[in-house]
Amino acid sequence: MAVTKCPQCNEKVPRRAKFCPNCGFNVRRYLPIKQNDGLTQEERLANKVGKLFGVMIGVIIVIILLIKLGLYEWISERWPG
């Protein structure tokens, strides 16, 4: 069970508690509960891999466009590396 500290009395409070069991402070107002998105670990990993793949494809497309438009040669002539 995840716990946190009450902002008022510094006692341990279960993360899902609405009020501090020690002092009755409304901890939900100050410590919002992280919402579970309902995805499994595998689905979250697949989403990250998909986003990374999309970014890589985008970079490749930009490089191809730079080469096709002749800007790549212009840049390499100005700043030889």
C-alpha positions as CSV (number, residue, x, y, z in Angstrom):
1,M,0.0,0.0,0.0
2,A,1.4,3.4,-1.0
3,V,1.6,6.0,1.7
4,T,2.3,9.7,1.8
5,K,2.5,12.3,4.6
6,C,-0.3,14.5,5.8
7,P,0.6,18.2,5.0
8,Q,-0.8,19.3,8.4
9,C,0.4,16.7,10.9
10,N,3.2,14.8,9.0
11,E,1.7,11.4,9.9
12,K,1.6,8.6,7.3
13,V,-1.6,8.6,5.3
14,P,-2.7,5.9,2.8
15,R,-2.4,7.3,-0.8
16,R,-6.1,6.5,-1.5
17,A,-7.4,8.1,1.8
18,K,-9.6,11.1,1.6
19,F,-8.9,12.4,5.1
20,C,-5.9,11.9,7.4
21,P,-6.7,9.3,10.0
22,N,-4.8,11.2,12.6
23,C,-6.0,14.8,12.3
24,G,-8.9,14.6,9.8
25,F,-7.2,16.9,7.3
26,N,-8.6,16.7,3.7
27,V,-5.5,15.2,2.0
28,R,-7.3,14.6,-1.3
29,R,-7.5,18.3,-2.0
30,Y,-3.7,18.7,-1.6
31,L,-2.5,15.3,-2.7
32,P,-4.4,14.3,-5.8
33,I,-4.5,10.6,-6.6
34,K,-2.7,9.5,-9.7
35,Q,-5.3,8.1,-12.1
36,N,-4.6,4.7,-13.5
37,D,-5.0,4.9,-17.3
38,G,-6.1,1.2,-17.4
39,L,-3.2,0.1,-19.6
40,T,-1.0,-2.8,-18.9
41,Q,2.7,-2.5,-18.7
42,E,3.0,-4.2,-22.1
43,E,0.5,-1.7,-23.7
44,R,2.4,1.3,-22.2
45,L,5.7,-0.1,-23.6
46,A,4.1,-0.6,-27.0
47,N,2.9,3.0,-27.0
48,K,6.4,4.3,-26.2
49,V,7.9,2.1,-28.9
50,G,5.3,3.3,-31.4
51,K,6.0,7.0,-30.5
52,L,9.7,6.4,-30.9
53,F,9.2,4.7,-34.2
54,G,7.1,7.6,-35.4
55,V,9.7,10.1,-34.4
56,M,12.4,8.1,-36.2
57,I,10.3,8.0,-39.4
58,G,9.8,11.7,-39.2
59,V,13.5,12.4,-38.9
60,I,14.2,10.2,-41.9
61,I,11.6,12.0,-43.9
62,V,13.1,15.4,-43.1
63,I,16.6,14.2,-44.0
64,I,15.2,12.8,-47.3
65,L,13.5,16.1,-48.1
66,L,16.7,18.1,-47.3
67,I,18.6,15.9,-49.7
68,K,16.0,16.1,-52.4
69,L,15.7,19.9,-52.1
70,G,19.5,20.2,-52.3
71,L,19.7,21.9,-48.9
72,Y,22.0,19.1,-47.6
73,E,24.7,19.9,-50.1
74,W,24.4,23.6,-49.4
75,I,24.8,23.0,-45.6
76,S,27.7,20.7,-46.1
77,E,29.5,23.2,-48.3
78,R,29.0,26.0,-45.8
79,W,30.1,24.0,-42.8
80,P,32.4,21.2,-43.8
81,G,32.6,18.5,-41.2
